[in-house]
Amino acid sequence: MKSFFSNLKGDVFGGITAGIVALPLALAFGVSSGLGPEAGLYGAIFISFFAALFGGTATQISGPTAPMTAVSMVIIAGIVAANDGSVEKALPAILTVFLLAGIMQVGLGLIGLGKYIRYIPYPVVSGFMTAIGVIILLTQILPSIGYYPKEDEAFVEQFKPQAEEVILENILKDEAGEGILVLENFTETIKRANRISPDDILNESQTLAAKEASGTIGALKVLPRALKNINWLELILALGTIFIIYGFKRITKVVPSTLVALVVMSGIAYGFNLGYRPISEIPGGIPVPKLEMFTSFSLGSITPYIFTALTLALLGAIDSLLTSVVADNMTKTKHKPNRELIGQGIGNSIAAIFGGIPGAGATIRTVVNINAGGKTKLSGMIAGVMLLVIMLALSDVASEIPAAVLAGILITVGIGVMDYKGLKAIPSLPKDIKLGPLKLSSEVLIMLIVLVLSTFWDLIYAVGIGLVIASLMFMKKIGDLTAERSDVKSLKEESWPDEANFPTNLKEEVFIKHLKGPLFFGSTSDFQQLTMQIPDTASIVILRLGRMQYMDQSGLYAMEDMLLELKTRQVDVLFVDLLQQPRYMMERIDIIPDFVPEDHIFKSFKDCLSWIKHNIKDTH
């Protein structure tokens, strides 16, 4: 316990400061997600406390982050749309997916995946982070100018015919489920259809209108209409918020500029009774578990989202561990990656049970905590308690915050989260691939593919596609390099120093192949050309394998095919300096001893040369 309270003053000050910094972002991320400001607050409270308590990075402050919120927003929108546009109906399924993601994160930590996160290629991370920024910017344009598609009567009116179709379709589905749909007699259908009120049609039309305008493509579709219906008060509030956030930083960084912007702009709007649009009401009192996620659990409702939950878990892992590295660099300590994943998973799981959105380690809040004196896990726990106290004491006040102010805060988050380092490097990266007449950098291509697909299609699939392309390009490069270093040449064209004394009279009968790298699926096509390069005069091929450290299954079968071809030509193969892993692979399918017997395997070229001199005669 001594170490836990060894830095009490610094941890208290660091935790309180980080909690204050987290407040406006938690509210903004909650609103942006679609579940409301309280979901962002609950996420920040529980994730911060429990990820700190069980995690592996002493100074980390966790909570909702831009990447996690962007993915959560997509998940929430999809499940809400599948539940007739009702957040209340969709909430159990949404929270179950978030709980599943948290449990998966704990699993990732338990199986030791933390140490592998660093192998994700930089262009994939760069494209993804820039896409997050673009998504936040595009989706916050509408609220920052005070345009809400559901409230635009002329826009909603367009969807009334489609709304009537959807309502009738739902009636037929309900009847089919109840077993009362009879094709010869639609009496019950007509009776139910007559009970459809104008309000029902309006509500469905508003749901369809909101769906049409959701996401980045939806925001761009309705942007021309939004620009004709600007609410100038909301726009001024958003612009004022952005101005203060960037301007106040120039004066001092001691007080968080985001908090200053929130207090000042909300104070002006509320004090002068400007008739602005507030955020939705934040419920007071202690958060209570959302038990309906268990009582109304349906496996079918979350089955389509299992892969999505896994992606959310992986994204949270990457997000958190990148922040852990930043914390390590600042504090000269070393985090425990797998324990950190377990802590994050526990935090996200508990947050989901209480209705909070998922989160991860937050870089800015962690840096603020360290700079304010935080050194132990206590600081992150205090940050969570601080947010709970603020919520209990000031929920009524916080409910009066203008929605446009939070939109302004999110716009600055979107601008800040983009990877400018990666974008600036685009012109200087080497152009190493050709697409028709174009020469491009493979790194830039991967980054742009992930960026575009993430922004306009699907964040989850974009990362998967980016990883696949990056892996394929890496394997192609390694294959090319291996093939380049491992050319098949006769002894007359290439020799190593210990081959200098090779008998000149046997150079037509003996050819030497130097393998200078792994024999894997990226290099097998070049290796398969070996038999074509050996002239008819050869009766022996020496394979020098001391630098072939690794052989995969593709390489194994390429080797088998080559040996089979040489055997039909009555050419014997000698192995020199065969390493352990390739030998093990070849023994498994009996290449050794069927094609290459033990007496044809030599530990050194000297031993092999001695065998050649005693067994091979000059015939050419």
N, C-alpha and C positions, 0 to 999 in steps of 0.2 A: 504493500500500500504506500510505502514511503516514496517509491519512484513515481507512483500515480499522482501524488500531490507535491512532488518535488519542485514544481514550477507554478505553484498555485496562482500567484499574482499575474504572471505573464499569460497563463492559460485562460484565466477569467477575462482579462482585458482582450486577448486575442479572440476568444469565443464570442464575447459580446459584440466586438467590432465586426466579425465575420457574419454574425446573425443579423446585424443591422444592414450590412451590404446585401445579404441574401434576401431580405424582405421584399424589396420592389421586384427583384427578378423572379422570386417564387410566385408572386401575384401575377406577374406578366406571363410567365410560362403556363400557369394554370388557366388563365383566360385564353391564351393562344391554343392550348390543347383541345379546348372545347368542353372541358368538364367544370370550368369555373375557377375563380381565384382560390377558393378554399382547397381545391385539389392540389394546387401548387404549394400552398402553405403546409398542408398535411404531408406532402412528399418531402418538403424541406425539413420539417420537424423530425419525422421518424427516420428518414434516411441519414440525416446528419448525426443523430444520436446513436443509432444502432450500428451504422457503418464505422463510426469512430470507435465504439465499444468493442466490436468484434474484428475490426479490420487490421491490416498490416502496415499502415502508414500513419505514424504518430500524429503528424500535423495536418492530415487531410481533412478538408471540409467538404462534405458531400451534399447533394440536393439536386433538384431538377436542373438540367443543362440544355443548351440549345440543340445538340444532336439528338439527345434522348427525347426531348419534347417534339422535335420535328417528326421522328418516327412514331411517337405516341399519337400525334395528331392524325397521321394517316390511318393508324389502327382504329382510333376512336371514330373517325369519320366513316370508315368502312363498316364497323359494327353498328353504328347508329343508323346508317342507311339501310342495313339489313333488318332493322327493327322499326320500320315505318317512320324514321326520323325522330324517334323518341329516345332522348338520353336516359330517361328513367328506366325504360324497358331494356335498353342496351347495357346499362351500368354493370349488372352482375357479370355478363360475359366479358366486358372490358377489363374489369378488375381481376377476373380469373386469369385472363391472358397476362396481365401485369404480375400477378402472383406466380404464375408458371415461369415467367422470365426470371423472377427472383430466385425461385427454386433451382432453375437451370444454372444460374450464376454460382450458387452454392456448389452445385455439382461440378462445374468447371474448375472451381477452386480445389475441390476434393480429389479430382483426377489429375491435378497438377498442370492444368493448361496455362496457368499464368505466365510461365516462362516462355511460352511460344508466341505470345501476342506480338512480341517485337519483330517477328518475321513478316508481318503484314507490310507489303511494299509501300513506300512513301507516296508514289503517285496515286494510289488508291485512297489513302488517308487524305491527301491534299485535295483531290477531286471531290471527295465526300464532304469535307469541311467547308469548301467553297460553295458547294451545292446547298448545304445547310443555311449558309448566309443568304444565298439567293432566294431560297424558299421562304425564309423569314421575311426578307424584304418584300417579296411579291405578295405574300399573304397578309402583310400588315399595311399595305397601301390603302385598302378599302376602309378598315377601321380608323386609320389616321386621317382620312378625309370625311369621316362620318357617314359612310355609305354602307347600309346593311341590306343585302338583296331581299331578304324576307319582308322588309318594310317598304319596299318599292312596289306600290300597288300595280303600276302599269307593267312592271317586269313579272310580277306574280301572276297577273291576269293571263299571260301567255301560256301558263302551265295548267290552266283549269281543264281543258279537254283531256290532257294526259292524266291529270289527277282523277277525273271521273273513271277513266279506264282502269287505273290502279285500284281504286276503291271497289269497282265491280269485280275485278280479277280476285281481290282479296275475299269478297263475298263468296265467289265460286269455290275458292280454295277451302274456305271455312266449311262450306256445305259438303264438299267432297270428303273433308276430314271427319265430318260428323255422320257421313253415310246417308245424307238426305238429298243429295243432288241427283235428280232424275231428268234425263234428257227430254223425255216426252212431256214433262210437266214442270214448268218453271214458276209455279205459284209462289213457293217460299222465296225464290230468288227475287221475284217482282216485289213481294211484301217487304223484304229487307232493303231492296233498292229504293223503295218509296220512303224509307226511314232516313235516307241520306240527307243531311241538312246542308245548307249553304256554308255553314261553319266547318263542316267536315271537309267539304271540297276546298275551302280556303286554306285550312290547316295542311292538307295534303299538297296543295299548290305551293304553299310556303316551303314545305319540306323539299319539294322538287326544285324550287328556285334556289334554295340554299345549297343543295347538292350540285346543281349546275355551276354555281359560283365558287365551289370549294376547291382547294388545292391551287397550285400555281397556274395550271391551264385555265381553270375556272376563273381565277382572279383576272387573268389577261383577257378572257372573253368578255367580262362585264366591265372592264376598265373604261372603255369609251363612254359607256352609260354612266359610270360612277363619276367621271370627270365633268359630266353635264349636271350632276346633282351634288356638287361639293357642299358640305356643311362647313362654312368658313370658320365658325367658332371652334369646331373639333380640329380643323387643320391648324389653326393658330395655337391651340393647346399642345398638339403633337410637335409642331415646329419649335415652340417655346421650350418644350422638354428636351428636344435634341440639342438646341442651342445652349441650354444650361449644362447639359452633360458634358459637351465638348469644351465649353467656355470655362466652367468652374475648375476643370482640371488644370488650366493654365495658371489659376490663382493659387490653389493648394490641392494636394492629394491626401491631406490628413483626413479630411471629411469626404466620404464617398460622393462623387458628383451625381450618381444615379439617385441616391437618397435625397440630396438637395433638390434635384429637379422634381422628384415626386412630391416633396413637401411644399415647395414654392408654388408649382403649377396647380396642385390640388387646392392649396390655400387660397390662391387667387380665384380659381373657379368657384369654390364653395363660398368664400367670403363675399364675393360680389354677386352671388346668386345668379350665375350666368346662364342657367338653363341648359347645362351640358348633359351628356349621357353618362351616368355612373356605371361602374362595373356591377355585376350581380351581387346580391347581398351575401356577406360572409356570415355563416352561422356562428353564434357565440357558444360558449360552453366547451367542455372537454370533448375531444373527438371520440366517436363511438364506432366500434367495428361494424362493417357492412355485412351482416350475417346472411343477407339474401343471396350473396354470391355462393354460399354453401347450400342454403335451403332450396334455391331454385336452380341448382347446378345442372347443366345439360352438356354431356360430352360432345354432342353434335354441334352445339353452338360455338365451341372453341376448337374443334378438330381442324377447321381450315386455317387456324391461326397458330398452330404449333410451331411451324417453321418461322413464322413472324416472331413468336416469343423467343425462339432460339437466337434469332438475329438481334433482337433487342438486348438479350443477355450478352451476346458477344460485343455489341456496340458499347454497352455499359462497361464491359471489361476493358476494352481499348481506351475508352474515354477516361476511366479511373486510373489505369496504369500509366497513361501518358502524364497525368497530373502527378502521380506518385514519383515519376522520374524528375519532374520539375521540383517537387518538394525535396527529394534527395539532393539535388544540385544546390539548393538553397541552404539546407541544414547540414550538409556533409554526413548524411546518414544513409542507410540502405533499407528500403522497404521489403516486405515479404509478399511477393505478388499473389501467391495462392491464398494466403490468409486474407489479403485485401479483397479478393474476389468473393470469398466466403462472407466477409463483413458486408460488402455491397449487396450481395444476394439476400442476406438476412434483412438488411435495411429496406430493400425494395419489396420484399415479401410482406413485411409488417406494414409498410406504407400502403400497399395494395389493399390489405385487409381493412384499413381505416379510410380508404377512398382516395389515397394520394396517387399522383402520377409518378412514374419511375424516374430515377436520376442516377448520378454517378459522381465521381470526384470532380469538383469544380475548381479549375485552375485559379481564377481571379480571387475567389473566396479563400482558397488555400494560401495564396501569396499574401493576402491581407492578414490572415491569421498569423502567419510566420513573422511578418513585419511588425505586427502589434505585440509580439512576445510569446505566442503560442508554441509550445514544444512537446506536449504530450497529448494523449487521446482525450484528456479532459476538455481540451479546447473545443473539439468537435462536438462533444456531448453538451457543453455549455451553449454552443451556438444553437443547437436544437431546442434546448430548454428556453433560451432567450426568445426564439420565434413563437414558442407555445405561449409564453407570458404576454408577448405583444398581441397575439391573436385573442387571448382571453380578455385582455384589458382594452384593446382598441378595435375590436371587430366592427363595432358600429361606425367608428370614424373611418376605418379602412374601406367600408362599403360605399363611402361617398367619393372614392378616388375616381376621377374621370377615365373612361375607357381609352380615350385618345392619348392620355398621358402614358398609359401602359404600352400603347401601340408605338409611341415615340421611343420609349425605353427599348422595346424589342427591335426597332429599326437600328438603334446603335449597337445592340447585341449582334444583329445580322451582319452589320458592317465589320464589327470586330472579330467575328468568328471565322471570316474568310482567310484562306491561307495565302497571304500576299507574298510570302517568301517563295512559295511554289510558283505563283503567277509571274513574279519578276524573273524567275529563272528560265521561263519558256524560250526567249530568243537565244539564250546562250547554250542550251543543252545540245549535244551532238546529234545530228540527223543521221540515224543509223539504220533506217528502214526505207524501202521504196514502195509507194502505192501508185502504180502506173507511172506517170511522169513526175509525180511529187516525191520529194525527199522529206521525211519527217523524223522527229525524235519519237522513239517508242514510249519513252517516259511521258512525254507531252500527250501523245495519243491516248494512253491509258487514262491520264488525268482528265482529259476532255471528255472521253467516253463516259467515265464515272460521273463527271459533272453534269453532262447533258441528260443522261439517263436518270440520275437521281432527281434532278430538278423537274423534269417533265414526264417521267414515267413512274418509277418505283425505287425508293431508296434502297430497299432490301435486295432486290434483284440486281440493281446497279453495282453494288459492292461485290456480289457474287460473280457477276460477269467481269468486273474489273480484276478480281483475283484470278479468275481463269485465264484471262488474256495475259495478265502479268506473268503468270506461271508458264504459260506456253511460250511467251517471248523469251523468258529467262532460259527455258530449256533449249530453245532454238539457239540462243547465243552460246550457251555452254556446249551444245552439240557442235556448233560451228568451230568454236575454239578448240575443242577436243580433236575434231577432225583435222583442223589446221596444224595442230602440234603433232598429230599422229599419222602423218602421211605414210602410205605404203610405198616403200622404195627398195630397190635391190641394193645389195651390199656395195656395188660399184658406185652408187649415187650417194650413199650415206653410210657412215660408220661411226661407232662410238670408240673412244680411246682403247678400250680393251679388245677391240676387234681388229686392231692394226696388224696383228701377226697372223690373221686368218690365212690359211693356205691359198695362194693365188690360183692354183690349179683346180680348186673346188668351187670357185665363185659362180660357175654356171650351174652347178648342181645344188647349191645351197643359197636360199634367200632368207634374209632376216627382216622380221617385222618388229618395229618398236612401238608398243602401245604406251602412250604417255598421258593417260587420263582414264576416267571411269568409262566402262563400256555399258551404256544405258540407251534407252529408247531414242534419245536425241542424237546419238552418234552411230546407230546401227547401220543406217543406209550407206555411209561411207565405208564402214567395216566390211559390209557385204561385197564391196568391189574388190576385196583382196584377191579372191580366187581368179578374177579376170586379169589381174596384173602379173600373175606368176606364169612365166613362159613354160613351154613344154620341156625345156631342158632340166627343170628343177625336179629333184627327187626328195628334197628335204626342205621344210620351212621351219625356221626357228622363231618362236614368238617370245620376245623379251617382255615380261609382264611385271617387272618390279615397280613400275609406276602406275599400274592399273589397280588402284586401291579398291575399286567397287565395281560390281556387275549386277545389273537388275535382271528381271526375267526376260525382257526383250533382248538384252545383250547376251544372255545365256543361250537363247534359241538361235540367235544370229551366229554365235560361236559353233553351236551344234551343226547348223546348216553348212557353215564353211568347212568344218572338219569332215562332214559327210561327203561334200563335193570333192575335197582333196583325196579322200580315201578311194573314191571311184576312179580317180586319176592316178592312184597308187603313189601318192605323195605322203610321206610321213611327216608328222608335226612333233616338234620338241618344245617343251615349255621350260623357260628359264626364270628363276626367282618368282615363282607363283605365290601370291599372297594368300592369307588365310580366308578372307571372305569369298573371293572368286573360286578358290579351291572347294570350299564348302558347297557353293552353288553347283559346281560341275560334278561333284560327287553325288549330289542328290538325284541327278538324272543319268548317272553312269557314263558321262563323257569321260570321266576317269573311273575305271580303266578301259572302257570299251574302245574309245577312239585314241586316247593317249594313255598308254600303260605307265606304271610307276617308273620303269627304267628309262622312260623318255621325259622325265621331269627332273630338272637339275637345279641345285641351289645357287650355282654361280655359272657365269659364262665360261669360266676356265674349265669347269668339269664338263660342260657341254662340248667345248672345243676338243677336249681330250677324246670324248666319245666319237665325235665327227672324224677325227684323224684315224681312229682305229676301225671305223665301220663304213666310211663312205669312200668310194673309189672314183677317180677322175675318168669320166666316160665321154666328155665333150671337149 
